[in-house]
Amino acid sequence: MTDLVAANTIPIWKKYNLTPKEAAEYSHIGLNKLDELLNDPMCSFVLHIGKKRLIKRKEFEKFLESRLEI
């Protein structure tokens, strides 16, 4: 059981994809604003898996670095 718990505690900065909640915690951007960004058809950092949406962390970081405001 300990190995299973340890396997699920990967630090956010090492994950390839993030949930919207993790991305909000990581970037200090609200979930409503993230939803607005993810709903944009030109969003380059969203990954759709069925109805689930994940955020490509590296692409998201590049997006944030290139912006002065959101």
Residue pairs with C-beta under 8 A, 6 or more apart in sequence:
12 18
12 22
12 25
12 26
12 57
13 26
13 57
15 22
15 57
16 56
16 57
16 58
17 47
17 54
17 55
17 56
17 57
18 26
18 54
18 55
18 57
18 60
19 54
19 55
20 31
20 34
20 35
20 38
20 53
20 55
21 31
22 55
23 29
23 34
23 55
23 57
23 60
24 30
24 31
24 34
26 57
27 60
27 64
29 70
33 70
34 55
37 43
37 70
38 46
38 53
38 55
44 59
44 63
45 55
45 56
45 59
45 60
45 62
45 63
46 53
46 54
46 55
46 56
47 53
47 54
47 55
47 56
